[in-house]
Amino acid sequence: MNLDSRIKYRHLLCFIEVARKGSLARAAEAMSVSQPAISKTLKELETVLHASLFERGKQGVTLTAAGQAFLRYAGPSVQALREGVRSLRAGEHEVGIVRLGALSTVESSLLPDVVRRLHAQHAALVVSVVTGPSAYLLGQLRGGELDLVVGRMTDAPQIEGLSFEHLYSESMTLVVRPGHAMLDGDPSRLAEFPLVLPQSGTTIRRHADSLFIQLGISQPPRRLETLSVSLSRHYVRVSDAVWVAPLDAVREDLASGELYEVDLGIKEPGGSVGICTNPTLQSSLAMQWCCEALREAANQYR
């Protein structure tokens, strides 16, 4: 029996929406159908696949191992079909588009250079950028809603099954406003000032924590935890806070003298910055252009 002929487009759409929402009710609302219709469609798909795709619970539904495996292919398949239909309807005059996920560590320095290169080389190209934590962006990539994700994410558990291309290594640094008392390089004084850190549970936070372990001191109790480079930068400029920042995020501030690096005699390597792609997703021409621009820009950071 040819199982593929029994799997319809509506089955895939229903499965992806339930996986995204984590709830049959929310998926039904998003698709403007009834919850029983969603349940029936999922049952049909599970019957065809001879596998249970979701675990049902009081708080909603979660993907089973089989469901996670199927999502790796269902998301990109639906997205590829959408792109094919859109391309045929638009004809040869369609503007190319690349959907890029960017972690906060690269959005303020590497990414503007990449977009500049792309627009200089291609007269009709839309670069759609989504920012957020690695878990969210890698989920979007796995579901086929992004073409690629760039940033530091090699330690993220969600990277399993995806492809990672190393671009360059990036260190962590401590930065403060001009004239700050910490510029004398005494690490024992860190406890006197508020600290700006990435959010707990992120790859970059683990590198920031490692810096304090190497220094042999505890983190100050007054902390701002955020992935927002803009918020961190502006807070440090107008306060006595010390920012444990990825070098990428503060290169221009250090060069212009708006922020200063605190030299404590220790450097935290910070990990690998690179391109993450979904091997099950067909590579578009615009995606290839973007990867090439990323490689060119990264050469300047090495």
Secondary structure, 3 states (H helix, E strand, C coil): CCHHHHCCHHHHHHHHHHHHHCCHHHHHHHHCCCHHHHHHHHHHHHHHHCCCCEEEECCEEEECHHHHHHHHHHHHHHHHHHHHHHHHHHHHHCCEEEEEEECHHHHCCHHHHHHHHHHHHCCCEEEEEEECCHHHHHHHHHCCCCCEEEEECCCCHHHCCCEEEEEEECCEEEEECCCCHHHHCCHHHHHHCCEEECCCCCHHHHHHHHHHHHHCCCCCCCEEECCCHHHHHHHHHCCCCEEEEEHHHHHHHHHHCCCEECCCCCCECCCEEEEEECCCCCCCHHHHHHHHHHHHHHHCCC
